[in-house]
């Protein structure tokens, strides 16, 4: 009877991860990875789940979540495909490298530093309106019209975007969290993307990079297929649910959700680095 409840719990974890990940463009691994590790402590059926397997399984589910939400966002015409494909040039190879490096990665200090950095990013997002905005001439100016007919103008430097995207992909493959942790703030803070477009475009980029990252984990046998199958239905439905909720939120509401998610990522990383997670 206990194992049935575990299966139900995994479906619910998948749904929660898909909803949160899709809502703010993070991917959902922040919930899946710790849930799988905790599950291994209490149920012998999942005792074999190592951090590497948790990350690999999470990234495989991120593919499903991001596919589900990308389909929804595509119908809403909120994805900047041109920018997304450019960022993927960096994030794709980065995700492969990050997935490969999981076998060697043991640095607790990096987890703590990454957590502190995420808190700093959340603080910058909170107070960014107080900063003096300087008009920058980007080498790629963008004009984007979403499904509601609203027009946005923003832009970026190709070299800067690709370089940061490599780091985003690396984090995605290494931690199994989807990469949006840095991707969405990068687009909003550095390149002035509107939050709704940044979130939707982030999920498209995460879809592409997580396919490459999870394929590398499959090759390394870092997937728990039973857990993945149980998480999958909830992740798929959650991906659509989070995308739908985001269409009902204002840009300000979406920013609040993003900051909260970043702080949760930070706490998770610091706890992992301090070996209390």
N, C-alpha and C positions, 0 to 999 in steps of 0.2 A: 504493500500500500504506500509506503514511504517513497518508493521510486516513482510512483505515478505522480505524486505531488512535486517531485523534483522535475519531472518532465513538464508539468504545468508551469512551474516556476521559470524554467528555461524559455518557454514560449512568452511569458510575461516580460522576462528580462529582454528578450529580443524585441518585443513591442516598445518597451520603454527606451531602449537604446536607439531603435530606428526613429522614434518620434523626436527625441531630444537631438539626435545627430542631424536629422533632416531639418529641424526647425532653425538651428543656428549654423548649419553648414559644417559641422565638425566630424560627422561620420558615425559616431555612436560607440567607438571602441572604449571610451572612458568608462562606460558602464559594463560592457561585455568582459573586458580583460579582468578586472578585479572580481567580478561575479564568478567567473570560471575558476579562478584561483581559490576563492573562498569555498566553493563547492567541493573542491578536492580535499579540503580539510575535514569535511563532515561526512562525505559519502565515498566509500572505498571504490565504487564504480568509476569515480572521476579522480582518484588519487594519483593517477599517472600524468595529470595535466601539469606540465612545467610552465614557467613563464613564456618560454618559446612557443609551446603549443597553444597557450592562451592567446598570445599575440597573433599567431598564424590563423587560428580559428576566428578570432575577432576580425582580422583583415578580410577574410573570406566573406564574412557576414556584411562587412562594410560595402563590398561589391553589390550585394543584394539591396541594402538600404539605399545606397546612392543611385542604383539603377531605378528603383521604385520612385524616389523623389525626383530624379532627373526627368523621367517620363512626365510626371505631374507638372514640373516647372516648365518643361518644353511646351506643353499645351497652353500654359499661362503666358508664354513668350517672355520669360524673365531671364533666360540664359544668354550671356554674351559669348557665343560659340567661338568667335574669332579670337577674343582674348583668352578664353579657356584653352584653346588648342596651343596658343603660344606658351602659356604657363606650363602646360603639360610637357613641353619639350624639356623642361628642367625637372619637373616632379616625377615623370616616368622613370628615368634612369636613377633618380634619387631613391625611389621606392624599392627598386631592385637591390640597390646597394644596402639600404637599411635592412631589408629582409635578410640579406646574406650575413650582415654583421651581427644579427641577434645571437648567433652561436658563440661570439667572442665577447659580447657586451656584458660587463659586470660592474660598471662604475656607478656607485651610489651617489657620488658627488655630482655627477651630471644630472641625475634625477632631481636633486635638491636645487641645483642651479636653474634647471629648466622650469621648475615650479615657481621659483622666485621671479624668473623672467616673465612667466605668464601673468603673475600678479601685477607686475609693472605694465604689461600690455593692457590689462583690464583697467588700470589706473589712467593710462594715457587715453583710452577710449572714453573714460568717464569725464575727463577734463579737456578733451580735444577742442571743444567749442571755445575755450578760453584762450587757446593759442592763436597767435597772429598768423593768418593764412597768407602765404606768399604765392603770387601767380607764377606758375612754372610752365615753361613751354616744353611739353612732352614731345618725344620724337614719334609717338603714336597717339595722336588725339582721337578720342572716340565719342561718337554721338549715338546714343542708344534709345530706342523707343520701345517701351514695354507693352504688354498686352492691353493695358488700360488706355494706351495712347499718350502716356506721360513721357516727356523727353528729358534725357539726362546727358550731361557732358562731363567727361573725365579723360584720363589718359595715363600713359606710363612710358618708362624707358625700357626698351627691349632687354638690354643687358642686365639691368637691375631686376626686372621681373623674372627672367630666366634663372639668374643666380639665386634669388631668394626661393624660387620654386624648387631648386635642387635640394635646399635645406628642408623645405616642406615635405618633399617626397621621402627624404631620408628619415625624418621623424615619423612619417606615416608607416614605412616599412619596419622601423625599429620598435615602435611602441604599439602598433596596431590600432591607432586612434584616428586614422583617416586623414590627418594632415591639415584639416581645416583650422586647427588650433592657431596656426600662424597665417594660413592663407587668407582667411576672412579679414582679420585685422590689417594684414598687409594691403589688401585691396582698398579697405576703407580709409586707413590712416595715410598711407603713402600715395595712393593713386586716386583718392576721392570717389571711389565707387559708391553708389547709393547702397544702403544695407540690403535691400531686397534683391538687387542684382548681384551683389557680392555673394550672398548666401546661395542663391540658385546656381551661379557660375561655379562656385566652390564645389558644390555637389557633383557637377559634371566633371570637373578636374579630378576630384577624388575617385569617381567611378573609373576613369581611365588609369590613374596611377595605382589604385588598389588592385586592379586586375593584374598588373605586372608584379606588384608586391606579393599578392596572395599566390600567384603561380610559382614564385620563388620559394614560398613556404611549403607549397604542395610538394615540390621537388625535394625539399629537405625533410619531408614527412613531419611537418609541424602542424598538422590538422587533426583535431578530434572530430571525426565525421558524424558520430552520433550526436554530439553536442551541437554541431553545425546544423544538422537536419532539424533538431528540436527548436533551435533559435530562429531558423529561417522564416517560418510563417509569420511570427510576430515582427521580425525585422522588416519584412516586405510590407505588411500592413502599417507598421509604425512609420516607415519611410514616407508613405502617402499621407498619413495622418499629420506628421510634422510639417510637411510641405503645405498641406491645407491650412493648418493653424497659422503658418507664417503669412499666408495671404490675408488673414483677418487682422493681423497686427500692423500697427503703424511702424514707420521707421524707428521711432523712439522706443516703442515696445520691443522691437526686434533687437535693438542695441542693449536694452536691459537684459534680455534673455541671453544674449551673447556674452555680456560681462559676467553674468552668473555662471555660465558654462565654463568660461575661462578660469574663474576662481576655483570651481570644482576640479578642473583638470590640474590646477596648481597644487591644491591640497593633496590630491591623489599622488602626484609625482613626489612631493616632499615626504609624504608618508612612506612611499616605496623606498625612497633614498635613505630614510631614517630607519628602515626595516621594521616598520610598525603596521604595514599594510599586508 
